[in-house]
Amino acid sequence: MAHCVVPEAEAILDREFKVLDKGFVRLVDYLGGDDRIVQAARVSYGEGTKSYREDAGLIDYLLRHEHTSPFEQVILTFHVKLPIFVARQWIRHRTARVNEMSGRYSIMKDEFYVPDPADLAVQSEDNKQGRSDEALPPARAARILDALQGGQKRAYEEYSAYVEENIAREIARINLPLSLYTEWYWQIDLHNLFRFLMLRLDPHAQKEIRFYAEVLLDITRKVAPRAAESFERHVMGGVRFTRQEMNELKRRLASPEGASLLSGKALERFEEKLKTGRQL
């Protein structure tokens, strides 16, 4: 396969994209792009023998029918600065390679995540793991922020004192809170990055990690724009049906009223998807 260079990706290499109050995401390196997906799928050489439209159609077909291995040929490496509580959610995605800074070797920086007042809310009544959409009243939010920052300051002062006393760094760090920022290099292939984005862009994901996922998707659009477009259309914008739901949909479309909703090629394509059970 020929080496793939994506000018749009080259233009943003090593550029910091700000996330939260002190975090960022940087694209450190990438291997391949849309052309690599096409090359891998066709097992060909060079930049491909098909037109842009045909290449885009092939990528679309591969993604819709879950032919994942060509997407695994594209690899992205990110440098990410993020709060530890976000990192602990992120690391649940075990299909990447990670190298994180270590508090056993390094002195941790006095950098903690402080939420925006608009992001402070009570527990949601219908989401056991999330917050309400309604922000706290300003006075209450200010009180909570003061308490959070006060706790962070005290914890770091104690940590610094332990380090000054020559207490082992691996012990000195243990009372530092989850709001402390850490950094890592995170390398992942495009197929598994799409899986990460599918879950972490979902409205049920914690708001802070969604902010990171949005930046990752923006960067992915630079590296593999046709694949990212297909992902947004068929995964983020698509829907799946259970067997029972599919049977009900078929029943309704079989009625005169249902058949009148679609006609011509649109109806043929829809019926073909119903037969195969593929994502709509």
C-alpha positions, -999 to +999 in steps of 0.1 A: +000+000+000+012+035-007+018+059+022-013+080+028-008+117+035-039+137+044-032+174+041-061+184+064-047+161+091-011+174+086-024+209+092-036+202+127-007+179+139+004+189+174-022+216+177-039+218+211-077+218+210-090+231+243-114+210+264-129+219+297-111+246+318-075+232+315-077+202+293-068+196+257-066+171+229-037+170+203-034+148+173+002+135+176+003+112+147-019+092+123-015+062+100-038+063+069-071+079+061-100+073+037-076+061+010-061+035+033-096+021+041-103+018+003-069+003-004-073-023+024-108-032+012-097-036-024-063-051-015-048-028-041-018-005-044-014+032-049-042+057-043-070+036-057-085+031-092-120+043-085-135+078-084-141+098-053-178+090-054-171+052-058-146+053-029-171+071-007-198+046-017-174+017-008-167+032+026-204+037+032-210+001+023-183-012+045-195+007+075-232-001+070-225-038+067-200-038+096-170-049+075-147-035+102-112-047+093-104-020+067-112+007+093-087-010+117-060-001+091-063+036+101-047+045+134-047+078+153-025+088+183-037+115+206-021+134+235-049+142+260-050+162+291-080+153+312-094+151+348-088+117+364-125+110+368-129+114+330-098+092+325-114+064+346-145+064+324-123+066+292-101+037+302-131+014+301-126+013+264-099-014+264-092-015+226-066+012+227-029+016+237-024+040+266+007+055+282-003+077+312+019+101+332+027+085+366+025+101+400+051+076+412+077+092+391+065+128+385+054+156+407+017+162+399+008+197+388-015+219+408-042+217+382-077+207+390-110+207+371-134+233+382-169+230+366-186+259+350-215+271+372-239+262+344-227+225+347-236+222+383-270+204+389-287+180+412-291+143+405-315+135+377-348+120+387-349+097+356-312+090+351-296+071+380-261+080+368-265+116+355-274+151+365-305+171+359-307+195+329-315+224+352-285+242+366-283+252+403-293+287+414-263+310+412-259+314+450-259+277+456-236+270+426-211+296+440-211+278+474-205+244+458-177+258+437-160+274+467-162+241+486-147+221+456-119+246+452-112+247+489-109+209+490-086+208+460-063+235+476-061+217+509-054+183+492-026+198+471-010+216+500-009+183+519+006+166+489+032+192+485+041+190+522+046+152+519+068+156+489+089+182+508+092+157+536+106+132+511+076+109+516+075+085+486+056+101+457+035+069+453+022+075+489+021+113+488-004+113+459-030+090+473-052+117+488-053+138+456-089+141+443-104+128+411-106+164+398-068+164+393-056+166+357-036+138+342-022+133+307-017+104+284-009+093+249-039+073+235-036+053+203-066+036+187-077+023+153-106+040+135-131+011+140-126+012+178-126+050+178-160+050+162-172+026+189-158+050+216-175+079+199-208+061+196-209+056+233-193+088+246-213+111+223-245+096+236-266+120+256-265+096+286-227+098+288-213+123+313-211+158+300-174+162+305-164+132+285-188+142+258-168+174+253-137+153+247-156+130+223-168+160+203-132+172+198-121+137+189-148+135+162-138+169+148-102+157+145-114+124+129-132+144+103-098+158+093-081+124+091-108+104+074-137+127+063-156+102+042-155+076+070-165+101+096-194+113+074-206+077+070-203+071+108-223+102+116-250+092+091-254+055+098-243+051+134-250+084+151-279+092+129-292+057+124-314+034+144-316-004+150-348-024+155-354-055+176-370-085+159-404-076+173-401-040+162-390-052+127-419-075+124-443-047+134-427-024+109-430-049+081-467-054+090-474-018+088-456-012+056-475-041+040-507-021+045-519+002+017-513+032+040-478+021+047-469+014+011-480+048+001-454+064+024-426+052+001-424+047-036-400+037-064-364+031-055-369+044-020-394+016-013-372-010-029-342+000-008-363+001+023-377-034+017-342-047+010-330-034+044-360-050+060-351-084+044-315-083+056-322-068+090-295-043+085-293-010+102-317+015+087 
